[in-house]
Amino acid sequence: MKKRLTRRAQEMIERTLPYFPELIGKTITVGYTRKHLGSATIIYDRGAVSRLIIRLKVRKLTYQTIGHELTHLVQGLSRGDRRTRSSLDAKHLPSGEKQCDIWTLARDPLFCDDPPTYLRLPRAMHERWADYAKEVRELCIVAIEKRNEFRLYIRWLEAEIRELAKTPLPEKSEPKQLILPFAT
Ligand SMILES: [Zn+2]
């Protein structure tokens, strides 16, 4: 992990961090991966969190990927410090890949620049993600609220997403791309 981050990757990460107040004051090591879009690792030392690492594929890097990996770190942190675990807390972020996608999309529209990887999306929605991103994000937010009293909130969400894909989209005059203020 000696290689420097590209300037673009660094700028994207810096722009992302303010959306993750849970990670304030923590050191995150960022490395590269070629194999996956990204990965996240938490290293424990005698039950306490000692290192946070994310690895990113820098080519075609998206905010969705950065957000996803940082959300994994938050998942890990909310699991613990394994010595003081309080998983019944409503703010506790559940572990799992689909959960990671849901909480990443819900966090901010910034992370909707690419479709999620694990949440099940109909193909048409995958292909026209920019047209659906806003509505899918809103459904994710509702699903998170539902989770408090409804265990099958992910199943509910994926059913709602399928329904959404069936509804014809209004013609949009905007270009079919989310406009994000990339620094150039
Ligand atoms: Zn993941």
Backbone and ligand atoms as CSV (ligand in chain L), in Angstrom:
chain,resi,resn,atom,element,x,y,z
A,1,MET,N,N,0.813,-1.205,0.000
A,1,MET,CA,C,0.000,0.000,0.000
A,1,MET,C,C,0.851,1.262,0.000
A,2,LYS,N,N,2.013,1.163,-0.609
A,2,LYS,CA,C,2.918,2.310,-0.624
A,2,LYS,C,C,2.551,3.318,-1.710
A,3,LYS,N,N,1.953,2.791,-2.777
A,3,LYS,CA,C,1.659,3.650,-3.916
A,3,LYS,C,C,0.738,4.800,-3.506
A,4,ARG,N,N,1.000,5.968,-4.048
A,4,ARG,CA,C,0.166,7.127,-3.743
A,4,ARG,C,C,-1.207,6.994,-4.377
A,5,LEU,N,N,-2.176,7.555,-3.710
A,5,LEU,CA,C,-3.505,7.629,-4.313
A,5,LEU,C,C,-3.483,8.625,-5.454
A,6,THR,N,N,-4.290,8.405,-6.461
A,6,THR,CA,C,-4.391,9.423,-7.499
A,6,THR,C,C,-5.048,10.642,-6.875
A,7,ARG,N,N,-4.816,11.763,-7.495
A,7,ARG,CA,C,-5.365,12.996,-6.950
A,7,ARG,C,C,-6.896,12.951,-6.942
A,8,ARG,N,N,-7.418,12.382,-8.008
A,8,ARG,CA,C,-8.879,12.297,-8.090
A,8,ARG,C,C,-9.446,11.433,-6.959
A,9,ALA,N,N,-8.809,10.274,-6.714
A,9,ALA,CA,C,-9.282,9.391,-5.649
A,9,ALA,C,C,-9.201,10.104,-4.305
A,10,GLN,N,N,-8.107,10.790,-4.098
A,10,GLN,CA,C,-7.922,11.494,-2.833
A,10,GLN,C,C,-9.004,12.558,-2.633
A,11,GLU,N,N,-9.279,13.305,-3.705
A,11,GLU,CA,C,-10.310,14.348,-3.609
A,11,GLU,C,C,-11.683,13.749,-3.343
A,12,MET,N,N,-11.942,12.625,-3.968
A,12,MET,CA,C,-13.248,11.978,-3.762
A,12,MET,C,C,-13.378,11.496,-2.315
A,13,ILE,N,N,-12.319,10.938,-1.785
A,13,ILE,CA,C,-12.370,10.452,-0.395
A,13,ILE,C,C,-12.558,11.624,0.565
A,14,GLU,N,N,-11.833,12.710,0.307
A,14,GLU,CA,C,-11.956,13.870,1.187
A,14,GLU,C,C,-13.367,14.440,1.163
A,15,ARG,N,N,-13.954,14.403,0.002
A,15,ARG,CA,C,-15.312,14.912,-0.118
A,15,ARG,C,C,-16.322,14.008,0.597
A,16,THR,N,N,-15.983,12.744,0.698
A,16,THR,CA,C,-16.880,11.761,1.290
A,16,THR,C,C,-16.862,11.780,2.816
A,17,LEU,N,N,-15.688,12.007,3.379
A,17,LEU,CA,C,-15.513,11.851,4.832
A,17,LEU,C,C,-16.487,12.667,5.693
A,18,PRO,N,N,-16.811,13.926,5.329
A,18,PRO,CA,C,-17.753,14.675,6.178
A,18,PRO,C,C,-19.120,14.001,6.338
A,19,TYR,N,N,-19.462,13.101,5.445
A,19,TYR,CA,C,-20.746,12.401,5.559
A,19,TYR,C,C,-20.674,11.238,6.547
A,20,PHE,N,N,-19.484,11.017,7.095
A,20,PHE,CA,C,-19.306,9.910,8.036
A,20,PHE,C,C,-18.797,10.408,9.390
A,21,PRO,N,N,-19.677,11.113,10.127
A,21,PRO,CA,C,-19.247,11.642,11.426
A,21,PRO,C,C,-18.795,10.537,12.386
A,22,GLU,N,N,-19.278,9.318,12.166
A,22,GLU,CA,C,-18.880,8.203,13.047
A,22,GLU,C,C,-17.375,7.940,12.960
A,23,LEU,N,N,-16.757,8.397,11.864
A,23,LEU,CA,C,-15.334,8.083,11.663
A,23,LEU,C,C,-14.418,9.248,12.052
A,24,ILE,N,N,-15.015,10.304,12.599
A,24,ILE,CA,C,-14.208,11.464,12.989
A,24,ILE,C,C,-13.160,11.034,14.013
A,25,GLY,N,N,-11.956,11.511,13.800
A,25,GLY,CA,C,-10.891,11.228,14.764
A,25,GLY,C,C,-10.253,9.863,14.585
A,26,LYS,N,N,-10.738,9.095,13.618
A,26,LYS,CA,C,-10.151,7.770,13.398
A,26,LYS,C,C,-9.198,7.831,12.204
A,27,THR,N,N,-8.172,7.032,12.283
A,27,THR,CA,C,-7.235,6.939,11.167
A,27,THR,C,C,-7.679,5.821,10.246
A,28,ILE,N,N,-7.822,6.148,8.987
A,28,ILE,CA,C,-8.211,5.132,8.010
A,28,ILE,C,C,-7.077,4.981,7.002
A,29,THR,N,N,-6.622,3.769,6.855
A,29,THR,CA,C,-5.593,3.489,5.856
A,29,THR,C,C,-6.294,3.165,4.540
A,30,VAL,N,N,-5.861,3.829,3.478
A,30,VAL,CA,C,-6.481,3.589,2.179
A,30,VAL,C,C,-5.467,2.931,1.254
A,31,GLY,N,N,-5.857,1.833,0.666
A,31,GLY,CA,C,-4.976,1.141,-0.270
A,31,GLY,C,C,-5.688,0.823,-1.568
A,32,TYR,N,N,-4.971,0.175,-2.437
A,32,TYR,CA,C,-5.521,-0.192,-3.737
A,32,TYR,C,C,-5.935,-1.650,-3.774
A,33,THR,N,N,-6.890,-1.940,-4.622
A,33,THR,CA,C,-7.152,-3.321,-4.973
A,33,THR,C,C,-7.413,-3.373,-6.465
A,34,ARG,N,N,-7.048,-4.456,-7.091
A,34,ARG,CA,C,-7.385,-4.626,-8.506
A,34,ARG,C,C,-8.515,-5.603,-8.664
A,35,LYS,N,N,-8.645,-6.476,-7.683
A,35,LYS,CA,C,-9.583,-7.585,-7.815
A,35,LYS,C,C,-11.037,-7.160,-7.694
A,36,HIS,N,N,-11.346,-6.363,-6.667
A,36,HIS,CA,C,-12.735,-6.008,-6.405
A,36,HIS,C,C,-12.899,-4.510,-6.595
A,37,LEU,N,N,-14.151,-4.070,-6.523
A,37,LEU,CA,C,-14.380,-2.631,-6.515
A,37,LEU,C,C,-13.757,-2.032,-5.262
A,38,GLY,N,N,-13.831,-2.815,-4.185
A,38,GLY,CA,C,-13.266,-2.324,-2.937
A,38,GLY,C,C,-13.372,-3.373,-1.858
A,39,SER,N,N,-12.749,-3.087,-0.725
A,39,SER,CA,C,-12.886,-3.965,0.429
A,39,SER,C,C,-12.636,-3.141,1.679
A,40,ALA,N,N,-13.106,-3.657,2.782
A,40,ALA,CA,C,-12.900,-2.962,4.054
A,40,ALA,C,C,-12.471,-3.977,5.100
A,41,THR,N,N,-11.541,-3.596,5.931
A,41,THR,CA,C,-11.020,-4.503,6.955
A,41,THR,C,C,-10.911,-3.761,8.281
A,42,ILE,N,N,-11.346,-4.417,9.326
A,42,ILE,CA,C,-11.121,-3.869,10.661
A,42,ILE,C,C,-10.233,-4.847,11.398
A,43,ILE,N,N,-9.167,-4.331,11.946
A,43,ILE,CA,C,-8.257,-5.199,12.693
A,43,ILE,C,C,-8.471,-4.951,14.183
A,44,TYR,N,N,-8.661,-6.025,14.894
A,44,TYR,CA,C,-8.892,-5.930,16.341
A,44,TYR,C,C,-7.638,-6.322,17.083
A,45,ASP,N,N,-7.457,-5.687,18.215
A,45,ASP,CA,C,-6.371,-6.073,19.093
A,45,ASP,C,C,-6.980,-6.303,20.475
A,46,ARG,N,N,-6.956,-7.514,20.908
A,46,ARG,CA,C,-7.577,-7.912,22.168
A,46,ARG,C,C,-9.005,-7.376,22.302
A,47,GLY,N,N,-9.780,-7.556,21.246
A,47,GLY,CA,C,-11.192,-7.190,21.320
A,47,GLY,C,C,-11.494,-5.730,21.024
A,48,ALA,N,N,-10.458,-4.893,20.959
A,48,ALA,CA,C,-10.693,-3.478,20.655
A,48,ALA,C,C,-10.275,-3.187,19.214
A,49,VAL,N,N,-11.002,-2.273,18.590
A,49,VAL,CA,C,-10.673,-1.909,17.210
A,49,VAL,C,C,-9.301,-1.244,17.180
A,50,SER,N,N,-8.392,-1.747,16.356
A,50,SER,CA,C,-7.073,-1.116,16.340
A,50,SER,C,C,-6.729,-0.473,14.999
A,51,ARG,N,N,-7.235,-1.018,13.906
A,51,ARG,CA,C,-6.951,-0.384,12.603
A,51,ARG,C,C,-8.139,-0.481,11.662
A,52,LEU,N,N,-8.324,0.581,10.892
A,52,LEU,CA,C,-9.393,0.606,9.888
A,52,LEU,C,C,-8.744,0.741,8.512
A,53,ILE,N,N,-9.072,-0.160,7.622
A,53,ILE,CA,C,-8.443,-0.155,6.294
A,53,ILE,C,C,-9.521,-0.275,5.217
A,54,ILE,N,N,-9.433,0.560,4.203
A,54,ILE,CA,C,-10.254,0.302,3.013
A,54,ILE,C,C,-9.329,0.193,1.810
A,55,ARG,N,N,-9.721,-0.631,0.869
A,55,ARG,CA,C,-8.992,-0.744,-0.386
A,55,ARG,C,C,-9.961,-0.443,-1.514
A,56,LEU,N,N,-9.491,0.325,-2.470
A,56,LEU,CA,C,-10.362,0.766,-3.559
A,56,LEU,C,C,-9.724,0.499,-4.907
A,57,LYS,N,N,-10.563,0.146,-5.856
A,57,LYS,CA,C,-10.085,0.085,-7.235
A,57,LYS,C,C,-10.209,1.501,-7.775
A,58,VAL,N,N,-9.108,2.078,-8.132
A,58,VAL,CA,C,-9.098,3.503,-8.433
A,58,VAL,C,C,-9.686,3.807,-9.810
A,59,ARG,N,N,-9.539,2.821,-10.700
A,59,ARG,CA,C,-10.099,3.028,-12.035
A,59,ARG,C,C,-11.621,3.088,-11.953
A,60,LYS,N,N,-12.208,4.133,-12.517
A,60,LYS,CA,C,-13.660,4.349,-12.489
A,60,LYS,C,C,-14.221,4.341,-11.067
A,61,LEU,N,N,-13.467,4.871,-10.163
A,61,LEU,CA,C,-13.913,4.928,-8.766
A,61,LEU,C,C,-15.201,5.748,-8.652
A,62,THR,N,N,-16.122,5.267,-7.846
A,62,THR,CA,C,-17.380,5.997,-7.644
A,62,THR,C,C,-17.554,6.331,-6.165
A,63,TYR,N,N,-18.401,7.324,-5.919
A,63,TYR,CA,C,-18.753,7.641,-4.530
A,63,TYR,C,C,-19.507,6.480,-3.906
A,64,GLN,N,N,-20.262,5.775,-4.713
A,64,GLN,CA,C,-20.985,4.604,-4.224
A,64,GLN,C,C,-20.002,3.602,-3.606
A,65,THR,N,N,-18.895,3.354,-4.289
A,65,THR,CA,C,-17.918,2.387,-3.762
A,65,THR,C,C,-17.236,2.909,-2.497
A,66,ILE,N,N,-16.813,4.165,-2.528
A,66,ILE,CA,C,-16.158,4.715,-1.334
A,66,ILE,C,C,-17.135,4.662,-0.153
A,67,GLY,N,N,-18.370,5.097,-0.410
A,67,GLY,CA,C,-19.382,5.095,0.650
A,67,GLY,C,C,-19.640,3.694,1.179
A,68,HIS,N,N,-19.693,2.731,0.274
A,68,HIS,CA,C,-19.949,1.346,0.669
A,68,HIS,C,C,-18.851,0.847,1.616
A,69,GLU,N,N,-17.606,1.100,1.255
A,69,GLU,CA,C,-16.508,0.593,2.093
A,69,GLU,C,C,-16.454,1.327,3.441
A,70,LEU,N,N,-16.707,2.630,3.428
A,70,LEU,CA,C,-16.720,3.358,4.706
A,70,LEU,C,C,-17.897,2.887,5.576
A,71,THR,N,N,-19.004,2.559,4.929
A,71,THR,CA,C,-20.149,2.041,5.692
A,71,THR,C,C,-19.791,0.710,6.348
A,72,HIS,N,N,-18.993,-0.108,5.665
A,72,HIS,CA,C,-18.520,-1.347,6.300
A,72,HIS,C,C,-17.731,-1.031,7.569
A,73,LEU,N,N,-16.935,0.028,7.534
A,73,LEU,CA,C,-16.183,0.389,8.743
A,73,LEU,C,C,-17.146,0.784,9.856
A,74,VAL,N,N,-18.177,1.551,9.501
A,74,VAL,CA,C,-19.163,1.952,10.516
A,74,VAL,C,C,-19.895,0.719,11.053
A,75,GLN,N,N,-20.201,-0.214,10.156
A,75,GLN,CA,C,-20.825,-1.468,10.607
A,75,GLN,C,C,-19.930,-2.149,11.639
A,76,GLY,N,N,-18.660,-2.217,11.309
A,76,GLY,CA,C,-17.708,-2.882,12.208
A,76,GLY,C,C,-17.601,-2.152,13.532
A,77,LEU,N,N,-17.584,-0.813,13.454
A,77,LEU,CA,C,-17.462,-0.039,14.692
A,77,LEU,C,C,-18.720,-0.183,15.539
A,78,SER,N,N,-19.877,-0.294,14.884
A,78,SER,CA,C,-21.083,-0.380,15.703
A,78,SER,C,C,-21.245,-1.783,16.280
A,79,ARG,N,N,-20.531,-2.735,15.690
A,79,ARG,CA,C,-20.494,-4.066,16.306
A,79,ARG,C,C,-19.547,-4.039,17.489
A,80,GLY,N,N,-18.586,-3.190,17.355
A,80,GLY,CA,C,-17.837,-3.082,18.570
A,80,GLY,C,C,-16.388,-2.965,18.356
A,81,ASP,N,N,-15.912,-2.299,19.184
A,81,ASP,CA,C,-15.387,-2.707,20.456
A,81,ASP,C,C,-16.196,-3.896,21.011
A,82,ARG,N,N,-15.625,-5.060,20.794
A,82,ARG,CA,C,-16.337,-6.280,21.160
A,82,ARG,C,C,-16.544,-6.400,22.669
A,83,ARG,N,N,-15.888,-5.548,23.431
A,83,ARG,CA,C,-16.044,-5.666,24.882
A,83,ARG,C,C,-17.312,-4.981,25.373
A,84,THR,N,N,-17.758,-3.961,24.605
A,84,THR,CA,C,-18.938,-3.212,25.065
A,84,THR,C,C,-19.995,-3.218,23.976
A,85,ARG,N,N,-20.489,-4.325,23.692
A,85,ARG,CA,C,-21.387,-4.482,22.577
A,85,ARG,C,C,-22.813,-4.125,23.022
A,86,SER,N,N,-23.479,-3.325,22.216
A,86,SER,CA,C,-24.881,-3.022,22.534
A,86,SER,C,C,-25.682,-3.041,21.243
A,87,SER,N,N,-25.885,-4.225,20.732
A,87,SER,CA,C,-26.442,-4.352,19.391
A,87,SER,C,C,-27.948,-4.062,19.343
A,88,LEU,N,N,-28.566,-3.836,20.492
A,88,LEU,CA,C,-30.006,-3.576,20.474
A,88,LEU,C,C,-30.307,-2.094,20.255
A,89,ASP,N,N,-29.290,-1.295,20.296
A,89,ASP,CA,C,-29.423,0.122,20.009
A,89,ASP,C,C,-30.042,0.305,18.612
A,90,ALA,N,N,-31.048,1.155,18.511
A,90,ALA,CA,C,-31.735,1.356,17.228
A,90,ALA,C,C,-30.815,1.989,16.184
A,91,LYS,N,N,-29.829,2.730,16.648
A,91,LYS,CA,C,-28.903,3.372,15.713
A,91,LYS,C,C,-27.832,2.398,15.221
A,92,HIS,N,N,-27.737,1.292,15.883
A,92,HIS,CA,C,-26.778,0.256,15.522
A,92,HIS,C,C,-26.957,-0.126,14.061
A,93,LEU,N,N,-25.864,-0.163,13.359
A,93,LEU,CA,C,-25.932,-0.472,11.935
A,93,LEU,C,C,-25.686,-1.962,11.737
A,94,PRO,N,N,-26.653,-2.677,11.191
A,94,PRO,CA,C,-26.497,-4.128,11.076
A,94,PRO,C,C,-25.427,-4.508,10.057
A,95,SER,N,N,-24.800,-5.647,10.259
A,95,SER,CA,C,-23.784,-6.071,9.295
A,95,SER,C,C,-24.447,-6.765,8.118
A,96,GLY,N,N,-23.691,-6.999,7.073
A,96,GLY,CA,C,-24.230,-7.632,5.868
A,96,GLY,C,C,-24.058,-6.729,4.667
A,97,GLU,N,N,-23.948,-7.344,3.495
A,97,GLU,CA,C,-23.695,-6.572,2.277
A,97,GLU,C,C,-24.909,-5.766,1.822
A,98,LYS,N,N,-26.079,-6.397,1.838
A,98,LYS,CA,C,-27.272,-5.640,1.420
A,98,LYS,C,C,-27.524,-4.485,2.380
A,99,GLN,N,N,-27.329,-4.765,3.662
A,99,GLN,CA,C,-27.490,-3.706,4.662
A,99,GLN,C,C,-26.532,-2.563,4.354
A,100,CYS,N,N,-25.315,-2.948,3.975
A,100,CYS,CA,C,-24.306,-1.934,3.658
A,100,CYS,C,C,-24.773,-1.063,2.483
A,101,ASP,N,N,-25.312,-1.687,1.453
A,101,ASP,CA,C,-25.843,-0.930,0.312
A,101,ASP,C,C,-26.964,0.020,0.744
A,102,ILE,N,N,-27.877,-0.490,1.542
A,102,ILE,CA,C,-29.048,0.306,1.941
A,102,ILE,C,C,-28.619,1.537,2.731
A,103,TRP,N,N,-27.743,1.325,3.711
A,103,TRP,CA,C,-27.319,2.450,4.561
A,103,TRP,C,C,-26.426,3.427,3.793
A,104,THR,N,N,-25.711,2.919,2.798
A,104,THR,CA,C,-24.869,3.810,1.981
A,104,THR,C,C,-25.731,4.723,1.108
A,105,LEU,N,N,-26.718,4.149,0.422
A,105,LEU,CA,C,-27.586,4.961,-0.436
A,105,LEU,C,C,-28.361,5.969,0.401
A,106,ALA,N,N,-28.833,5.526,1.561
A,106,ALA,CA,C,-29.657,6.404,2.404
A,106,ALA,C,C,-28.841,7.575,2.944
A,107,ARG,N,N,-27.558,7.384,3.111
A,107,ARG,CA,C,-26.738,8.394,3.786
A,107,ARG,C,C,-26.760,9.744,3.074
A,108,ASP,N,N,-26.585,9.722,1.757
A,108,ASP,CA,C,-26.608,10.990,1.022
A,108,ASP,C,C,-26.736,10.713,-0.482
A,109,PRO,N,N,-27.377,11.635,-1.213
A,109,PRO,CA,C,-27.460,11.455,-2.673
A,109,PRO,C,C,-26.084,11.336,-3.335
A,110,LEU,N,N,-25.061,11.857,-2.686
A,110,LEU,CA,C,-23.706,11.734,-3.228
A,110,LEU,C,C,-23.373,10.282,-3.575
A,111,PHE,N,N,-23.884,9.352,-2.775
A,111,PHE,CA,C,-23.514,7.948,-2.928
A,111,PHE,C,C,-24.412,7.200,-3.919
A,112,CYS,N,N,-25.211,7.968,-4.645
A,112,CYS,CA,C,-26.118,7.368,-5.632
A,112,CYS,C,C,-25.568,7.517,-7.047
A,113,ASP,N,N,-24.281,7.733,-7.194
A,113,ASP,CA,C,-23.722,7.950,-8.536
A,113,ASP,C,C,-23.546,6.657,-9.324
A,114,ASP,N,N,-23.748,5.535,-8.683
A,114,ASP,CA,C,-23.629,4.239,-9.354
A,114,ASP,C,C,-24.583,3.278,-8.636
A,115,PRO,N,N,-25.117,2.274,-9.349
A,115,PRO,CA,C,-26.027,1.355,-8.653
A,115,PRO,C,C,-25.312,0.551,-7.570
A,116,PRO,N,N,-26.045,0.149,-6.546
A,116,PRO,CA,C,-25.443,-0.683,-5.509
A,116,PRO,C,C,-25.132,-2.071,-6.047
A,117,THR,N,N,-24.250,-2.789,-5.388
A,117,THR,CA,C,-23.771,-4.078,-5.887
A,117,THR,C,C,-24.626,-5.258,-5.422
A,118,TYR,N,N,-25.103,-5.211,-4.194
A,118,TYR,CA,C,-25.727,-6.399,-3.598
A,118,TYR,C,C,-27.243,-6.344,-3.538
A,119,LEU,N,N,-27.777,-5.152,-3.438
A,119,LEU,CA,C,-29.224,-5.003,-3.412
A,119,LEU,C,C,-29.772,-5.440,-4.764
A,120,ARG,N,N,-30.840,-6.226,-4.751
A,120,ARG,CA,C,-31.328,-6.775,-6.009
A,120,ARG,C,C,-32.093,-5.722,-6.813
A,121,LEU,N,N,-31.600,-5.439,-8.004
A,121,LEU,CA,C,-32.239,-4.454,-8.875
A,121,LEU,C,C,-32.639,-5.117,-10.180
A,122,PRO,N,N,-33.846,-4.826,-10.669
A,122,PRO,CA,C,-34.196,-5.315,-12.010
A,122,PRO,C,C,-33.222,-4.746,-13.038
A,123,ARG,N,N,-33.006,-5.515,-14.094
A,123,ARG,CA,C,-32.013,-5.127,-15.084
A,123,ARG,C,C,-32.266,-3.726,-15.664
A,124,ALA,N,N,-33.547,-3.453,-15.938
A,124,ALA,CA,C,-33.881,-2.152,-16.539
A,124,ALA,C,C,-33.446,-1.014,-15.615
A,125,MET,N,N,-33.581,-1.271,-14.334
A,125,MET,CA,C,-33.208,-0.237,-13.380
A,125,MET,C,C,-31.690,-0.078,-13.318
A,126,HIS,N,N,-31.028,-1.196,-13.438
A,126,HIS,CA,C,-29.575,-1.171,-13.455
A,126,HIS,C,C,-29.077,-0.333,-14.626
A,127,GLU,N,N,-29.744,-0.544,-15.790
A,127,GLU,CA,C,-29.307,0.147,-16.998
A,127,GLU,C,C,-29.634,1.627,-16.986
A,128,ARG,N,N,-30.724,1.969,-16.289
A,128,ARG,CA,C,-31.103,3.389,-16.245
A,128,ARG,C,C,-31.061,3.884,-14.807
A,129,TRP,N,N,-30.014,3.526,-14.132
A,129,TRP,CA,C,-29.901,3.798,-12.706
A,129,TRP,C,C,-30.145,5.266,-12.363
A,130,ALA,N,N,-29.572,6.165,-13.157
A,130,ALA,CA,C,-29.674,7.595,-12.837
A,130,ALA,C,C,-31.130,8.045,-12.760
A,131,ASP,N,N,-31.996,7.390,-13.543
A,131,ASP,CA,C,-33.403,7.774,-13.531
A,131,ASP,C,C,-34.124,7.277,-12.279
A,132,TYR,N,N,-33.577,6.245,-11.650
A,132,TYR,CA,C,-34.252,5.634,-10.514
A,132,TYR,C,C,-33.591,5.934,-9.173
A,133,ALA,N,N,-32.383,6.441,-9.245
A,133,ALA,CA,C,-31.562,6.546,-8.026
A,133,ALA,C,C,-32.282,7.270,-6.887
A,134,LYS,N,N,-32.920,8.383,-7.208
A,134,LYS,CA,C,-33.536,9.194,-6.166
A,134,LYS,C,C,-34.653,8.408,-5.456
A,135,GLU,N,N,-35.491,7.754,-6.262
A,135,GLU,CA,C,-36.602,7.000,-5.670
A,135,GLU,C,C,-36.094,5.798,-4.871
A,136,VAL,N,N,-35.074,5.133,-5.388
A,136,VAL,CA,C,-34.532,3.975,-4.661
A,136,VAL,C,C,-33.952,4.442,-3.331
A,137,ARG,N,N,-33.281,5.580,-3.362
A,137,ARG,CA,C,-32.714,6.104,-2.118
A,137,ARG,C,C,-33.831,6.379,-1.103
A,138,GLU,N,N,-34.919,6.973,-1.584
A,138,GLU,CA,C,-36.028,7.262,-0.663
A,138,GLU,C,C,-36.604,5.974,-0.076
A,139,LEU,N,N,-36.683,4.931,-0.902
A,139,LEU,CA,C,-37.168,3.646,-0.397
A,139,LEU,C,C,-36.214,3.080,0.660
A,140,CYS,N,N,-34.927,3.276,0.449
A,140,CYS,CA,C,-33.937,2.800,1.439
A,140,CYS,C,C,-34.155,3.501,2.783
A,141,ILE,N,N,-34.443,4.798,2.723
A,141,ILE,CA,C,-34.658,5.546,3.962
A,141,ILE,C,C,-35.890,5.010,4.693
A,142,VAL,N,N,-36.952,4.736,3.930
A,142,VAL,CA,C,-38.164,4.182,4.546
A,142,VAL,C,C,-37.868,2.790,5.124
A,143,ALA,N,N,-37.101,1.993,4.394
A,143,ALA,CA,C,-36.774,0.639,4.856
A,143,ALA,C,C,-36.026,0.686,6.187
A,144,ILE,N,N,-35.127,1.647,6.323
A,144,ILE,CA,C,-34.365,1.762,7.571
A,144,ILE,C,C,-35.303,2.104,8.738
A,145,GLU,N,N,-36.292,2.970,8.453
A,145,GLU,CA,C,-37.264,3.289,9.512
A,145,GLU,C,C,-38.092,2.061,9.861
A,146,LYS,N,N,-38.456,1.303,8.834
A,146,LYS,CA,C,-39.271,0.103,9.046
A,146,LYS,C,C,-38.549,-0.951,9.871
A,147,ARG,N,N,-37.251,-0.967,9.730
A,147,ARG,CA,C,-36.466,-2.015,10.373
A,147,ARG,C,C,-36.715,-2.082,11.882
A,148,ASN,N,N,-37.037,-0.933,12.478
A,148,ASN,CA,C,-37.266,-0.913,13.919
A,148,ASN,C,C,-38.359,-1.876,14.360
A,149,GLU,N,N,-39.418,-1.987,13.517
A,149,GLU,CA,C,-40.482,-2.905,13.951
A,149,GLU,C,C,-40.733,-4.044,12.968
A,150,PHE,N,N,-39.936,-4.100,11.890
A,150,PHE,CA,C,-40.228,-5.087,10.856
A,150,PHE,C,C,-38.948,-5.778,10.414
A,151,ARG,N,N,-38.856,-7.044,10.772
A,151,ARG,CA,C,-37.627,-7.783,10.535
A,151,ARG,C,C,-37.343,-8.015,9.046
A,152,LEU,N,N,-38.420,-8.083,8.252
A,152,LEU,CA,C,-38.230,-8.412,6.837
A,152,LEU,C,C,-38.123,-7.158,5.975
A,153,TYR,N,N,-37.486,-6.134,6.511
A,153,TYR,CA,C,-37.432,-4.853,5.803
A,153,TYR,C,C,-36.662,-4.938,4.492
A,154,ILE,N,N,-35.702,-5.836,4.380
A,154,ILE,CA,C,-34.943,-5.933,3.119
A,154,ILE,C,C,-35.812,-6.570,2.039
A,155,ARG,N,N,-36.556,-7.588,2.443
A,155,ARG,CA,C,-37.469,-8.215,1.487
A,155,ARG,C,C,-38.512,-7.186,1.016
A,156,TRP,N,N,-39.030,-6.423,1.971
A,156,TRP,CA,C,-39.989,-5.359,1.636
A,156,TRP,C,C,-39.365,-4.390,0.630
A,157,LEU,N,N,-38.148,-3.974,0.910
A,157,LEU,CA,C,-37.471,-2.997,0.055
A,157,LEU,C,C,-37.292,-3.530,-1.368
A,158,GLU,N,N,-36.840,-4.769,-1.477
A,158,GLU,CA,C,-36.594,-5.317,-2.817
A,158,GLU,C,C,-37.899,-5.485,-3.590
A,159,ALA,N,N,-39.000,-5.782,-2.880
A,159,ALA,CA,C,-40.310,-5.857,-3.542
A,159,ALA,C,C,-40.732,-4.471,-4.032
A,160,GLU,N,N,-40.512,-3.456,-3.202
A,160,GLU,CA,C,-40.849,-2.080,-3.603
A,160,GLU,C,C,-40.012,-1.644,-4.806
A,161,ILE,N,N,-38.760,-2.060,-4.814
A,161,ILE,CA,C,-37.877,-1.710,-5.932
A,161,ILE,C,C,-38.367,-2.360,-7.220
A,162,ARG,N,N,-38.809,-3.612,-7.115
A,162,ARG,CA,C,-39.366,-4.280,-8.310
A,162,ARG,C,C,-40.592,-3.542,-8.828
A,163,GLU,N,N,-41.449,-3.117,-7.894
A,163,GLU,CA,C,-42.640,-2.358,-8.278
A,163,GLU,C,C,-42.251,-1.057,-8.971
A,164,LEU,N,N,-41.287,-0.392,-8.388
A,164,LEU,CA,C,-40.832,0.888,-8.936
A,164,LEU,C,C,-40.345,0.714,-10.375
A,165,ALA,N,N,-39.676,-0.409,-10.635
A,165,ALA,CA,C,-39.135,-0.653,-11.976
A,165,ALA,C,C,-40.246,-0.861,-13.000
A,166,LYS,N,N,-41.435,-1.255,-12.511
A,166,LYS,CA,C,-42.562,-1.481,-13.432
A,166,LYS,C,C,-43.257,-0.187,-13.806
A,167,THR,N,N,-43.166,0.808,-12.952
A,167,THR,CA,C,-43.848,2.064,-13.238
A,167,THR,C,C,-43.085,2.825,-14.319
A,168,PRO,N,N,-43.810,3.256,-15.343
A,168,PRO,CA,C,-43.105,3.988,-16.400
A,168,PRO,C,C,-42.534,5.295,-15.870
A,169,LEU,N,N,-41.360,5.606,-16.318
A,169,LEU,CA,C,-40.710,6.840,-15.869
A,169,LEU,C,C,-41.219,8.018,-16.685
A,170,PRO,N,N,-41.383,9.150,-16.043
A,170,PRO,CA,C,-41.693,10.348,-16.826
A,170,PRO,C,C,-40.489,10.678,-17.706
A,171,GLU,N,N,-40.769,11.177,-18.897
A,171,GLU,CA,C,-39.658,11.552,-19.773
A,171,GLU,C,C,-38.867,12.678,-19.125
A,172,LYS,N,N,-37.615,12.488,-19.069
A,172,LYS,CA,C,-36.783,13.531,-18.479
A,172,LYS,C,C,-36.033,14.269,-19.577
A,173,SER,N,N,-36.006,15.568,-19.439
A,173,SER,CA,C,-35.289,16.339,-20.455
A,173,SER,C,C,-33.805,16.452,-20.100
A,174,GLU,N,N,-33.523,16.182,-18.833
A,174,GLU,CA,C,-32.121,16.241,-18.399
A,174,GLU,C,C,-31.336,15.084,-19.006
A,175,PRO,N,N,-30.044,15.265,-19.161
A,175,PRO,CA,C,-29.229,14.123,-19.588
A,175,PRO,C,C,-29.331,12.993,-18.562
A,176,LYS,N,N,-29.276,11.765,-19.044
A,176,LYS,CA,C,-29.488,10.627,-18.154
A,176,LYS,C,C,-28.253,10.295,-17.336
A,177,GLN,N,N,-27.873,11.237,-16.577
A,177,GLN,CA,C,-26.696,11.018,-15.744
A,177,GLN,C,C,-26.845,11.897,-14.528
A,178,LEU,N,N,-26.453,11.392,-13.396
A,178,LEU,CA,C,-26.463,12.249,-12.219
A,178,LEU,C,C,-25.369,13.279,-12.390
A,179,ILE,N,N,-25.701,14.513,-12.073
A,179,ILE,CA,C,-24.669,15.531,-12.210
A,179,ILE,C,C,-24.011,15.740,-10.858
A,180,LEU,N,N,-22.772,15.377,-10.790
A,180,LEU,CA,C,-22.046,15.532,-9.533
A,180,LEU,C,C,-20.912,16.499,-9.757
A,181,PRO,N,N,-20.746,17.366,-8.808
A,181,PRO,CA,C,-19.673,18.359,-8.978
A,181,PRO,C,C,-18.290,17.760,-8.757
A,182,PHE,N,N,-17.821,17.037,-9.735
A,182,PHE,CA,C,-16.458,16.518,-9.663
A,182,PHE,C,C,-15.453,17.671,-9.701
A,183,ALA,N,N,-14.491,17.572,-8.894
A,183,ALA,CA,C,-13.398,18.536,-9.008
A,183,ALA,C,C,-12.530,18.108,-10.177
A,184,THR,N,N,-12.135,19.037,-10.983
A,184,THR,CA,C,-11.312,18.646,-12.136
A,184,THR,C,C,-9.914,19.219,-11.993
L,1,ZN,ZN,ZN,-19.225,-4.835,0.784
